[in-house]
Amino acid sequence: MTKADFPTGCSFSGIASMSVPVYIAECSHANIRGIMVTVYTLGITGGQFIAGLVCGAFSTVDEGWRQVKEMLEKEKQELVLELLFQEQGNFRKSDSLTKSTV
């Protein structure tokens, strides 16, 4: 599994880290362009910092790496389920809104 995660992370993370700030800069208004790119970069850096703190906290626990891996696997499963059932939930919300407004 680690062998598959590494190339995927390199390719998608590299594309996202280079193209998203350019996209934000192109789409945002000139007055807030710098703020938007800065907030995006701070969000990424803050997330990496928090991940480092969590992993550092688990480094003192016996077999803490297993607990961190279990948390990540649970997050992946929740994300997949959310993505699979997201369209169905949105359809229900929009369907109920159209019925109530008519």
C-alpha positions as a Markdown table, in Angstrom:
| # | Residue | x | y | z |
|---|---|---|---|---|
| 1 | Met | 0.0 | 0.0 | 0.0 |
| 2 | Thr | 2.8 | 2.4 | 0.8 |
| 3 | Lys | 4.3 | 1.7 | -2.6 |
| 4 | Ala | 1.1 | 2.9 | -4.3 |
| 5 | Asp | 0.6 | 5.9 | -2.0 |
| 6 | Phe | 4.0 | 7.4 | -2.8 |
| 7 | Pro | 3.7 | 7.9 | -6.5 |
| 8 | Thr | 0.1 | 9.0 | -6.2 |
| 9 | Gly | 1.0 | 11.6 | -3.5 |
| 10 | Cys | 3.9 | 12.9 | -5.6 |
| 11 | Ser | 1.8 | 13.3 | -8.7 |
| 12 | Phe | -1.4 | 14.8 | -7.3 |
| 13 | Ser | 0.3 | 16.8 | -4.6 |
| 14 | Gly | 2.7 | 18.3 | -7.0 |
| 15 | Ile | 0.0 | 19.2 | -9.5 |
| 16 | Ala | -2.2 | 20.7 | -6.8 |
| 17 | Ser | 0.6 | 22.6 | -5.1 |
| 18 | Met | 1.6 | 24.3 | -8.3 |
| 19 | Ser | -1.7 | 24.8 | -10.1 |
| 20 | Val | -4.1 | 25.8 | -7.3 |
| 21 | Pro | -2.4 | 29.1 | -6.3 |
| 22 | Val | -2.2 | 30.1 | -10.0 |
| 23 | Tyr | -5.9 | 29.3 | -10.4 |
| 24 | Ile | -6.8 | 31.3 | -7.3 |
| 25 | Ala | -4.7 | 34.2 | -8.5 |
| 26 | Glu | -6.3 | 34.2 | -11.9 |
| 27 | Cys | -9.9 | 33.9 | -10.6 |
| 28 | Ser | -9.8 | 36.3 | -7.7 |
| 29 | His | -10.2 | 40.1 | -7.9 |
| 30 | Ala | -7.0 | 42.2 | -8.0 |
| 31 | Asn | -7.8 | 43.7 | -4.6 |
| 32 | Ile | -7.8 | 40.4 | -2.8 |
| 33 | Arg | -5.5 | 38.3 | -5.0 |
| 34 | Gly | -2.6 | 38.3 | -2.5 |
| 35 | Ile | -4.8 | 37.6 | 0.5 |
| 36 | Met | -6.4 | 34.6 | -1.3 |
| 37 | Val | -3.2 | 33.0 | -2.2 |
| 38 | Thr | -1.7 | 33.7 | 1.2 |
| 39 | Val | -4.7 | 32.1 | 3.0 |
| 40 | Tyr | -4.4 | 29.0 | 0.8 |
| 41 | Thr | -0.7 | 28.7 | 1.5 |
| 42 | Leu | -1.2 | 29.2 | 5.2 |
| 43 | Gly | -4.0 | 26.6 | 5.2 |
| 44 | Ile | -1.7 | 24.0 | 3.7 |
| 45 | Thr | 1.2 | 24.9 | 6.0 |
| 46 | Gly | -1.0 | 24.9 | 9.0 |
| 47 | Gly | -2.4 | 21.5 | 8.1 |
| 48 | Gln | 1.1 | 20.1 | 7.8 |
| 49 | Phe | 2.1 | 21.7 | 11.1 |
| 50 | Ile | -0.9 | 20.1 | 12.9 |
| 51 | Ala | -0.2 | 16.8 | 11.3 |
| 52 | Gly | 3.4 | 17.0 | 12.6 |
| 53 | Leu | 2.1 | 17.8 | 16.1 |
| 54 | Val | -0.3 | 14.8 | 16.1 |
| 55 | Cys | 2.4 | 12.5 | 14.8 |
| 56 | Gly | 4.9 | 13.8 | 17.3 |
| 57 | Ala | 2.4 | 13.2 | 20.1 |
| 58 | Phe | 1.9 | 9.6 | 18.9 |
| 59 | Ser | 5.6 | 9.0 | 18.6 |
| 60 | Thr | 5.9 | 8.6 | 22.4 |
| 61 | Val | 3.1 | 6.0 | 22.5 |
| 62 | Asp | 4.0 | 2.3 | 22.1 |
| 63 | Glu | 3.1 | 1.4 | 18.5 |
| 64 | Gly | 1.7 | 4.9 | 17.9 |
| 65 | Trp | 2.3 | 4.7 | 14.2 |
| 66 | Arg | -0.4 | 2.0 | 14.0 |
| 67 | Gln | -2.9 | 4.3 | 15.7 |
| 68 | Val | -2.1 | 7.1 | 13.3 |
| 69 | Lys | -2.5 | 4.8 | 10.3 |
| 70 | Glu | -5.8 | 3.6 | 11.6 |
| 71 | Met | -7.0 | 7.2 | 12.0 |
| 72 | Leu | -6.0 | 7.9 | 8.4 |
| 73 | Glu | -7.7 | 4.8 | 7.1 |
| 74 | Lys | -10.9 | 5.8 | 8.9 |
| 75 | Glu | -10.7 | 9.3 | 7.4 |
| 76 | Lys | -10.2 | 7.8 | 3.9 |
| 77 | Gln | -13.2 | 5.5 | 4.3 |
| 78 | Glu | -15.4 | 8.4 | 5.5 |
| 79 | Leu | -14.3 | 10.6 | 2.6 |
| 80 | Val | -15.1 | 7.8 | 0.1 |
| 81 | Leu | -18.5 | 7.3 | 1.6 |
| 82 | Glu | -19.2 | 11.0 | 1.6 |
| 83 | Leu | -18.2 | 11.3 | -2.1 |
| 84 | Leu | -20.4 | 8.3 | -3.1 |
| 85 | Phe | -23.5 | 9.5 | -1.3 |
| 86 | Gln | -23.1 | 13.3 | -1.8 |
| 87 | Glu | -25.0 | 13.5 | -5.0 |
| 88 | Gln | -27.9 | 11.6 | -3.6 |
| 89 | Gly | -28.1 | 13.9 | -0.6 |
| 90 | Asn | -27.9 | 17.0 | -2.8 |
| 91 | Phe | -30.7 | 15.8 | -5.0 |
| 92 | Arg | -33.0 | 15.2 | -2.0 |
| 93 | Lys | -32.3 | 18.7 | -0.7 |
| 94 | Ser | -32.9 | 20.4 | -4.0 |
| 95 | Asp | -36.0 | 18.3 | -4.6 |
| 96 | Ser | -37.5 | 19.3 | -1.3 |
| 97 | Leu | -36.7 | 23.0 | -2.0 |
| 98 | Thr | -38.4 | 23.0 | -5.3 |
| 99 | Lys | -41.5 | 21.4 | -3.9 |
| 100 | Ser | -41.8 | 23.9 | -1.1 |
| 101 | Thr | -41.3 | 27.0 | -3.3 |
| 102 | Val | -43.9 | 26.0 | -5.9 |
